[in-house]
Amino acid sequence: CNGWYFPYAVTAVGATHVLLRKVDAAEIVRLIHQECVTHLCAAPTVLLSLATYLEQSGQSLPHRVHVITAAAPPSPAIIRTMEHLGAELTHVYGLTEVYGPFTVCEWHAEWDDLPLEERARKKARQGVPYIGLGELMVVDEAMQPVPKDGATMGEVVMRGNGVMLGYYKNPEATEQAFRGGWFHTGDLAVWHPDGYIELRDRKKDIIISGGENISTIEVERCIAEHPAVLEVAVIGVPDPKWGEVPKAFVTLKPGKAATAEEIIAFCRERIAHYKCPRYVEFVELPKSSTGKVQKNVLREREWQG
């Protein structure tokens, strides 16, 4: 297992650490069998690799594995798939500046009776602050809390025990990050009536097309529901009329096929037309060493010159 808190917790209870030098779905499954792994930390992109391997080899997990997922918002599609394959997911959210996970999508017993689709949507939310870590708000530009209506977007801000004191030898960046007395995450979210937050985008990733804000996460979740899609990243690309428009970079599942026109039509049946990708390119997504999709690489290529 790997994660911000796991090295301490696993050691404290005298459990066994199982470490990998690289992400290898077949090796993960082998070790789950061999070592009787009970808990696993994995980013959504690692879960995609794991799910693909299990489905292709006709397997499920040998026993219930508790999975902590973070690093990027998991789609309801991958949550449904992993739970069908035998995982029990807990979704957490945080940043390096707040010592890793700050919130958890704490599960409610009454949600067990919801249909699978609705349970997955609930679990895709980022949740509420951990006990003892501090406070969280979703605020507008004037630092006023946005309505808890599940629709109004604002920036996630945090303060409390888990929040850093500041950036090392960088007072200007520290002052900017803590304006108004709260740490500004740079993440945009909505606030639901039950107090749970749901990320919609990074501030730097939001697409402004003809004056309309488009959440790349919303578009990605829509495309991820297509039965041929394994993985997707959406960015804004230049457009002479609208300033920028959505473009989807898609990796298809092994043995599956789809055209750009089919992906766009699939979206137009499910979300507002202006949010749908104008272009679709089939690629292998660039990723960091920790498995995060590098949208900056895609963006630099599209905006060059």
Long-range contacts (C-beta under 8 A, 24 or more apart in sequence): 1-37, 1-39, 1-40, 1-41, 2-41, 3-41, 3-68, 3-70, 3-100, 4-94, 4-99, 4-100, 4-101, 5-100, 5-101, 6-39, 6-41, 6-68, 10-39, 23-49, 23-291, 25-49, 25-50, 25-52, 25-53, 25-54, 26-53, 29-53, 29-54, 29-57, 29-59, 29-61, 32-61, 32-62, 32-65, 33-62, 36-63, 37-65, 38-63, 38-65, 38-66, 39-65, 39-66, 39-67, 39-68, 40-65, 40-66, 40-67, 40-68, 40-87, 41-67, 41-68, 41-69, 41-70, 42-67, 42-68, 42-69, 43-69, 43-70, 43-71, 43-72, 43-290, 43-291, 43-292, 44-69, 44-71, 44-72, 44-73, 44-74, 44-75, 44-78, 45-72, 45-231, 45-287, 45-291, 45-292, 45-293, 46-291, 47-74, 47-78, 47-82, 47-87, 48-78, 48-230, 48-231, 50-82, 51-78, 51-81, 51-82, 51-85, 52-230, 52-253, 52-254, 54-85, 55-81, 55-85, 56-254, 60-85, 60-86, 61-85, 61-86, 61-87, 62-86, 64-88, 66-90, 68-92, 70-94, 70-101, 71-290, 71-291, 71-292, 72-292, 72-293, 73-124, 73-126, 73-199, 73-217, 74-123, 74-124, 75-124, 75-220, 75-221, 75-224, 75-225, 76-117, 76-120, 76-121, 76-123, 76-124, 76-221, 76-225, 77-120, 77-221, 77-224, 77-225, 78-224, 79-120, 79-123, 79-124, 80-116, 80-117, 80-120, 83-116, 83-120, 89-123, 91-123, 91-124, 91-125, 91-126, 91-127, 92-126, 92-127, 93-126, 93-127, 93-199, 94-162, 95-185, 97-163, 97-164, 97-177, 97-183, 97-185, 98-133, 98-158, 98-162, 98-163, 98-164, 98-183, 99-162, 99-163, 99-164, 101-130, 102-129, 102-130, 102-133, 102-134, 102-136, 102-158, 102-162, 103-127, 103-128, 103-129, 103-130, 103-136, 103-197, 104-128, 104-130, 105-196, 124-198, 124-221, 125-192, 125-196, 125-197, 125-198, 126-189, 126-196, 126-197, 126-198, 126-199, 127-196, 127-197, 128-195, 128-196, 128-197, 129-158, 129-160, 130-162, 132-161, 133-160, 133-161, 133-162, 134-158, 134-159, 134-160, 134-161, 134-162, 134-163, 135-159, 135-160, 136-197, 137-182, 138-189, 138-190, 138-191, 138-197, 139-182, 143-180, 143-182, 145-191, 146-190, 146-191, 147-191, 148-191, 148-192, 148-193, 148-195, 149-190, 149-191, 149-193, 150-190, 150-191, 150-192, 150-193, 150-198, 151-190, 152-190, 152-191, 153-188, 153-189, 153-190, 153-200, 153-213, 153-215, 154-188, 154-189, 154-190, 154-191, 155-184, 155-185, 155-186, 155-187, 155-188, 155-189, 155-203, 156-185, 156-187, 156-188, 156-189, 156-197, 156-199, 157-182, 157-183, 157-184, 157-185, 158-182, 158-183, 158-185, 159-183, 188-215, 205-235, 205-295, 207-234, 207-235, 207-236, 207-244, 207-245, 207-246, 208-236, 208-243, 208-244, 209-236, 209-239, 209-242, 209-243, 209-244, 209-245, 209-246, 209-274, 210-241, 210-242, 210-243, 210-274, 212-274, 214-246, 214-274, 214-275, 215-275, 216-246, 218-271, 218-275, 219-246, 219-248, 219-267, 219-271, 219-275, 219-276, 219-277, 220-248, 222-266, 222-267, 222-270, 222-271, 223-248, 223-250, 223-263, 223-266, 223-267, 223-277, 225-266, 225-270, 226-258, 226-262, 226-263, 226-266, 227-256, 228-252, 228-253, 228-256, 228-257, 228-258, 229-253, 229-258, 229-263, 230-254, 230-256, 231-285, 231-293, 233-285, 233-293, 233-295, 233-298, 234-277, 235-295, 235-298, 235-299, 235-302, 236-299, 237-278, 237-279, 237-302, 237-303, 238-302, 238-303, 239-278, 245-277, 245-278, 245-279, 246-275, 246-276, 246-277, 246-278, 247-277, 247-278, 247-279, 247-280, 247-281, 247-302, 248-277, 248-279, 248-280, 248-281, 249-280, 249-281, 249-282, 249-283, 249-285, 249-298, 250-280, 250-281, 250-282, 250-283, 251-282, 251-283, 251-284, 251-285, 252-282
